[in-house]
C-alpha cells in the first residue's frame, strides 16, 4: 500500500476567509475581527466583499491565535507581539545575508 502526499506552496496560494479559518481551526468571525482590528490582512488583496489571504497571512494568523490562547491576549496586543517577532526575523535574515551570525 502506498501513501500519497499532496503539498501546496502556501506563499503563492490565495485563501478565502473560509479556507483561512479552517486552516487555523477558528470561525470566520475570528478572521473578520482580526482584519477589522488591523492585525491581519497585511499583504492581502481586498476587493469588494471578498478578501483573500496569503501564506504570510496564514502564518501570522496562526501566531496571533497561539499568543491569544497562551496569554489570553487581545488581538491588538497579539498583533504588536507578532510585529516584533517578524521584525526580529527580518533583522536576523539581514545579518545572515551580510555574513554575520546573530547571537
C-alpha positions in Angstrom: 0.0 0.0 0.0 1.4 3.4 -1.0 0.6 6.7 0.6 0.3 9.8 -1.5 1.2 13.2 0.0 -0.1 16.5 -1.5 1.6 19.8 -0.7 0.6 23.3 -1.6 3.0 26.2 -1.8 1.2 28.5 0.6 3.3 31.5 -0.2 1.8 31.6 -3.7 -1.7 30.4 -2.7 -4.6 32.7 -2.0 -7.0 31.7 0.7 -10.6 32.8 1.3 -11.9 33.7 4.8 -13.4 30.2 5.0 -10.1 28.5 4.0 -8.1 30.6 6.4 -10.5 29.9 9.3 -10.4 26.2 8.6 -6.6 26.2 8.4 -6.5 27.9 11.8 -9.4 26.0 13.3 -11.3 29.2 14.1 -14.6 30.7 13.0 -14.9 33.2 10.2 -15.8 35.8 12.8 -12.4 35.5 14.3 -10.8 36.3 11.0 -13.1 39.2 10.4 -12.4 40.6 13.9 -8.7 40.5 13.3 -8.9 42.2 9.9 -11.0 44.9 11.4 -8.5 45.3 14.3 -5.8 45.9 11.7 -3.6 42.9 12.8 -4.4 40.6 9.8 -4.5 41.2 6.0 -1.1 42.7 5.7 -0.3 42.0 2.1 -3.6 40.5 1.0 -6.0 41.5 -1.7 -9.1 43.2 -0.5 -11.8 43.8 -3.1 -15.4 44.4 -2.7 -16.9 41.9 -0.2 -14.1 39.4 -0.8 -10.8 39.2 1.0 -8.0 36.8 0.0 -5.1 35.9 2.3 -1.6 34.9 1.5 0.7 32.2 3.1 2.2 35.0 5.2 -1.3 35.9 6.4 -1.8 32.2 7.4 1.4 32.1 9.3 0.6 35.4 11.0 -3.0 34.2 11.9 -1.6 31.1 13.5 0.9 33.1 15.5 -1.9 35.5 16.6 -4.1 32.6 17.7 -1.3 31.0 19.6 -0.5 34.2 21.5 -4.1 34.9 22.2 -4.7 31.4 23.6 -1.5 31.1 25.5 -1.5 34.6 27.1 -5.2 35.5 26.9 -4.1 38.5 24.8 -6.4 40.8 23.0 -5.9 41.0 19.2 -4.1 44.3 19.2 -1.5 43.1 21.8 -1.0 39.8 19.9 -0.6 41.8 16.7 2.1 44.0 18.3 4.0 40.9 19.6 3.8 39.3 16.1 5.0 42.5 14.5 8.1 42.4 16.8 8.7 38.7 16.1 8.5 39.3 12.4 10.9 42.3 12.6 13.3 40.2 14.6 13.2 37.5 11.9 13.8 40.1 9.2 16.8 41.5 11.1 18.3 38.1 11.7 18.0 37.3 8.0 19.8 40.5 7.1 22.6 39.6 9.5 22.9 36.2 7.9 22.9 37.6 4.4 25.7 40.0 5.5 27.7 37.1 6.7 27.3 37.8 10.4 26.0 35.4 13.0 23.2 36.6 15.2 23.7 35.8 18.9 
